[in-house]
Amino acid sequence: MQYHQLGSSTLTVSQITLGTMTWGEQNTEAEAHAQIDMALAHGVNLIDVAEMYPVPPRPETQGLTEQYLGSWFKQSGKRDQVLLATKATGPARKPHNPRHIRGGINHFDRKGLTEALNGSLARLQTDYVDLYQLHWPDRSVNSFGELNYTHYPDEDTIAIEETLTVLAEFIKAGKVRHIGISNETPWGIAQFIRLSEKYDLPRIVTIQNPYSLLNRIFEIGHAEFSYRDKVGLLAYSPLAFGILSGKYLNGARPAGGRLTLFERFSRYSNPQVERAAAEYSNLAKKHGLDPAQMALAFVNSRGFVTSNIIGATTLEQLQSNLDSIHITLSDEVLREITAIHTRQPNPAP
């Protein structure tokens, strides 16, 4: 396993992060614990959960992902061997945002963040979080595949300065070590950095945004911040919900697959995605590579990526994903990836 510095912090994190959003929906508690054990055995030291998980978010399952990790902490006694990242749910402004968590208001003010953090700590059976993230901005932005930005000048939002002030109190109290953002825009990154410097408030060390062969938008406006301001990317959906494994090609819908089970992920079901995924799959097979491992190896190779968040529903999938760290893509493969990307850029934004 390779390790990278977590933003501007003194922590080092594994190249691979264990993603968890299937726990409590597609994975049982025992299966979640087995995934943790396997990941740690391979050198993974960062586990990413969220107040909202599992996904799709439902009132009946909300919080189970954190509970499963918390029960593992209690049973194993290995809390000190894990870097724990969790996320506070943002306000429910879009149709796909959950409205059952803390009343659906979920602003990043003192009341909202305090309730969110304390609830997470209770479920996780710990008294601190290594990385506390804002799951999406308090304001309306394009996220989760939404296009055509609409500006709401009179929108009721919490100022970023106020949010940072509350997070600073969490850090001072010892409940949070570092902070990060998620599903954020370049403007948002700039504001968090500017306000932390202006008011001597905690600095964000990470951003958790989607990044894959089918969605490289992060490269356009975000990546420079990762290099210049040490806001490392925690890349989520590196396999685009399994599309890049090739298992959904030609309209296939294998039993148990997320796109088979859930209709909410339509961003991965358009014709452009189908064409690009087929090209990437064919490229991998041409060079004797597993399509999923090639896709993960590409993400692993990007210098602005601090850690690649992989998820799995079986230990076999998890093992294959972990093995991606041993793959170095040749210059020829990278050139062919660039050619595909040029023909069909970002089909799953």
C-alpha positions in Angstrom: 0.0 0.0 0.0 1.1 3.5 -0.8 0.4 6.5 1.6 -0.1 10.2 1.0 -0.2 13.2 3.2 -3.8 14.2 4.0 -3.8 17.7 2.6 -1.9 20.1 4.8 -2.3 17.9 7.9 0.3 15.7 9.5 -1.7 12.6 8.8 -0.8 10.1 6.1 -3.6 8.1 4.5 -3.6 5.0 2.3 -3.9 5.3 -1.5 -7.2 3.3 -1.1 -10.0 4.4 1.2 -12.7 1.9 2.2 -16.1 3.2 1.0 -19.1 2.1 2.9 -22.4 3.4 1.5 -23.7 -0.2 0.8 -23.5 -1.2 4.5 -27.0 -1.5 5.8 -28.7 -1.7 2.4 -26.8 -4.3 0.3 -24.4 -5.5 3.0 -25.1 -6.9 6.5 -23.2 -5.9 9.6 -21.1 -9.1 9.5 -20.3 -8.4 5.8 -19.2 -4.9 6.7 -17.0 -6.1 9.4 -15.4 -8.6 7.1 -14.7 -5.8 4.6 -13.0 -3.8 7.3 -10.8 -6.7 8.3 -9.7 -7.4 4.7 -9.0 -3.7 4.0 -6.9 -3.2 7.1 -5.0 -6.4 6.3 -4.0 -4.8 3.0 -2.8 -1.6 4.6 -6.0 0.6 4.2 -6.2 3.0 7.1 -9.0 5.4 6.1 -12.7 4.4 6.3 -15.3 6.9 4.9 -18.8 6.8 6.2 -21.6 9.4 6.5 -24.6 10.4 8.6 -26.8 9.8 5.6 -25.6 6.3 4.6 -26.5 3.8 3.4 -27.5 4.8 -0.2 -30.2 5.1 -1.4 -31.1 7.1 1.7 -34.2 5.8 3.5 -35.6 6.5 7.0 -35.5 2.8 7.8 -31.8 2.4 7.2 -30.3 5.8 7.9 -27.4 5.6 10.3 -26.8 1.9 9.9 -23.5 2.4 8.1 -22.0 4.4 11.0 -23.5 1.9 13.5 -21.8 -1.0 11.7 -18.4 0.7 11.9 -19.1 1.6 15.5 -19.9 -2.0 16.5 -16.6 -3.1 14.7 -14.7 -0.5 16.8 -16.3 -1.9 20.0 -15.7 -5.6 19.1 -12.2 -5.2 17.7 -10.8 -2.5 20.0 -8.9 -1.1 17.0 -10.2 2.5 16.9 -6.7 3.7 17.1 -5.7 1.8 14.0 -8.2 3.6 11.8 -8.6 7.1 10.4 -12.3 7.8 10.5 -14.0 10.1 8.0 -17.7 10.9 8.2 -20.0 13.6 6.7 -22.7 15.9 7.9 -25.8 15.8 5.7 -26.6 19.2 3.9 -29.9 20.9 3.5 -32.6 19.2 1.4 -32.8 21.7 -1.5 -33.0 19.2 -4.4 -35.5 16.4 -5.1 -32.9 13.7 -4.5 -31.8 15.2 -1.1 -33.1 13.2 1.9 -35.7 14.9 4.0 -35.8 12.5 6.9 -32.5 13.4 8.5 -32.8 15.9 11.4 -36.1 17.3 9.9 -34.6 17.9 6.4 -33.4 21.4 7.4 -29.7 20.4 8.0 -28.1 23.8 7.7 -24.4 24.0 8.6 -25.1 26.3 11.5 -24.3 25.6 15.2 -27.6 23.7 15.8 -27.4 21.6 12.7 -23.8 20.7 12.9 -23.8 20.0 16.6 -26.8 17.6 16.2 -25.1 15.9 13.2 -21.7 15.4 14.9 -23.1 14.2 18.2 -25.4 11.7 16.4 -22.5 10.4 14.4 -20.2 10.0 17.4 -22.9 8.0 19.3 -23.5 5.7 16.3 -19.8 5.3 15.8 -19.1 4.6 19.5 -16.1 7.0 19.5 -15.4 10.4 20.9 -13.6 11.9 17.9 -13.6 12.0 14.1 -10.3 12.3 12.2 -11.9 14.0 9.2 -15.3 15.7 9.4 -16.8 16.6 6.1 -19.7 18.7 4.8 -21.5 16.2 2.5 -22.6 19.0 0.1 -22.8 22.8 0.2 -25.3 24.7 2.2 -26.1 26.6 -0.9 -27.6 25.4 -4.2 -24.9 24.1 -6.6 -24.7 21.6 -9.4 -24.0 18.2 -8.0 -24.9 14.5 -8.5 -25.1 14.8 -12.3 -27.1 18.0 -12.4 -26.3 20.4 -15.4 -27.3 24.0 -16.3 -26.4 26.0 -13.2 -29.2 28.2 -11.8 -28.3 31.0 -9.4 -30.5 31.9 -6.4 -29.3 35.3 -5.2 -31.8 35.5 -2.3 -31.4 31.9 -1.1 -31.3 31.4 2.7 -27.9 29.9 3.4 -25.4 29.8 6.2 -22.3 31.8 5.6 -19.2 29.8 5.2 -17.5 31.8 7.9 -20.2 30.8 10.4 -19.8 27.1 9.5 -16.0 27.3 9.9 -16.5 29.0 13.3 -18.6 26.0 14.5 -16.1 23.5 13.1 -13.3 25.3 14.9 -15.2 24.8 18.2 -15.4 21.1 17.4 -11.7 20.9 16.9 -11.0 22.9 20.1 -13.2 20.5 22.0 -11.3 17.5 20.6 -14.2 16.0 18.8 -12.8 16.6 15.3 -9.2 16.6 14.1 -9.5 17.9 10.6 -12.2 19.2 8.3 -13.1 18.7 4.6 -15.7 19.5 2.0 -17.6 17.3 -0.5 -19.5 17.9 -3.8 -18.1 21.4 -3.8 -17.3 23.8 -6.6 -14.0 25.7 -7.3 -15.7 28.9 -6.0 -16.5 27.1 -2.8 -13.0 25.8 -2.3 -11.6 29.3 -2.8 -14.1 30.7 -0.3 -13.2 28.2 2.4 -9.5 28.9 2.0 -9.9 32.6 1.9 -12.1 32.8 5.0 -10.0 30.4 7.0 -7.0 32.7 6.3 -8.9 35.9 6.9 -10.4 34.9 10.3 -7.7 32.4 11.4 -10.2 29.5 11.2 -9.4 25.8 10.5 -8.3 25.1 6.9 -10.0 22.4 4.8 -7.6 19.6 4.0 -9.7 17.5 1.6 -12.5 17.6 -0.9 -14.5 14.5 -1.7 -15.9 14.8 -5.2 -16.6 12.3 -8.0 -13.7 11.3 -10.3 -13.5 8.5 -12.8 -12.8 7.8 -16.4 -16.4 8.8 -17.1 -16.2 12.0 -15.0 -13.0 14.0 -15.1 -14.6 17.4 -14.4 -12.4 17.8 -11.3 -9.4 18.3 -13.6 -10.9 21.5 -15.1 -11.4 23.8 -12.1 -10.6 21.9 -9.0 -7.3 20.1 -9.4 -5.1 23.2 -9.3 -6.4 23.8 -5.7 -5.3 20.3 -4.8 -1.8 21.0 -6.0 -1.3 24.6 -5.0 -3.4 24.8 -1.7 -3.0 21.2 -0.5 -6.7 20.3 -0.7 -6.4 16.7 -1.5 -9.1 14.9 -3.5 -10.8 11.9 -2.0 -12.2 10.5 -5.2 -15.6 8.8 -5.0 -17.4 6.7 -7.6 -14.1 5.8 -9.3 -15.9 2.9 -11.1 -19.0 5.1 -11.8 -21.3 2.7 -9.8 -19.8 -0.3 -11.4 -20.2 0.8 -15.0 -16.5 0.8 -15.6 -16.3 -2.9 -14.5 -18.0 -3.7 -17.8 -20.8 -5.7 -16.1 -23.6 -3.4 -17.4 -22.5 -3.4 -21.0 -25.1 -4.1 -23.8 -27.9 -3.4 -21.4 -27.0 -6.1 -18.9 -28.5 -5.7 -15.5 -26.9 -8.4 -13.3 -28.7 -9.4 -10.1 -27.6 -7.5 -7.1 -26.0 -4.7 -9.1 -26.7 -1.1 -7.9 -28.1 0.0 -11.3 -30.3 -3.1 -11.3 -31.7 -2.5 -7.9 -32.1 1.3 -7.8 -33.5 3.7 -10.4 -32.1 6.9 -8.9 -28.7 6.6 -10.5 -29.8 7.5 -14.1 -26.7 9.7 -14.6 -24.9 6.4 -15.4 -27.5 5.0 -17.8 -27.3 7.4 -20.8 -26.1 6.3 -24.3 -22.9 8.4 -24.0 -21.9 6.4 -20.9 -22.7 3.1 -22.6 -20.4 4.0 -25.6 -17.5 5.3 -23.5 -17.7 2.4 -21.0 -17.6 -0.1 -23.9 -14.5 1.7 -25.3 -12.7 1.6 -22.0 -13.6 -2.0 -21.4 -12.3 -3.0 -24.9 -9.1 -1.0 -24.2 -8.5 -2.9 -21.0 -9.0 -6.3 -22.6 -6.8 -5.4 -25.5 -3.9 -4.9 -23.0 -4.8 -7.8 -20.8 -6.2 -5.7 -18.0 -9.3 -6.1 -15.9 -11.5 -3.2 -16.8 -12.3 -2.3 -13.2 -8.7 -2.4 -12.2 -7.6 -0.3 -15.1 -10.2 2.3 -14.2 -9.0 2.3 -10.6 -5.3 2.4 -11.6 -6.0 5.5 -13.7 -7.5 7.3 -10.6 -4.6 6.1 -8.4 -2.1 7.5 -10.9 -3.4 11.1 -10.7 -1.2 13.4 -8.6 -4.1 15.4 -7.2 -5.8 12.3 -5.8 -5.0 11.8 -2.1 -7.0 8.6 -1.8 -9.3 6.6 -4.0 -12.6 5.6 -2.3 -13.5 2.0 -3.3 -16.7 0.3 -2.4 -17.7 -3.4 -2.8 -20.6 -5.7 -2.0 -18.5 -8.9 -1.9 -15.0 -9.7 -0.6 -14.1 -10.9 -4.1 -14.9 -7.4 -5.5 -13.0 -5.8 -2.6 -9.9 -7.9 -3.2 -9.9 -7.1 -6.9 -10.2 -3.4 -6.2 -7.4 -3.5 -3.6 -5.2 -5.2 -6.1 -5.4 -2.1 -8.4 -2.6 -0.5 -6.5 -0.2 -3.0 -8.0 -1.0 -1.9 -11.6 1.0 0.8 -13.4 -0.6 1.8 -16.7 1.7 2.0 -19.7 2.2 5.2 -21.7 0.4 3.5 -24.5 -2.7 2.7 -22.4 -2.7 6.3 -21.1 -2.5 7.7 -24.6 -5.5 5.5 -25.6 -7.4 6.6 -22.5 -6.8 10.2 -23.6 -8.1 9.5 -27.1 -11.3 8.0 -25.7 -11.8 10.9 -23.3 -11.3 13.4 -26.2 -14.0 11.7 -28.3 -16.4 11.4 -25.4 -15.5 13.7 -22.4 -17.3 13.4 -19.1 -20.4 11.4 -20.1 -21.4 10.9 -16.5 -20.9 14.4 -14.8 
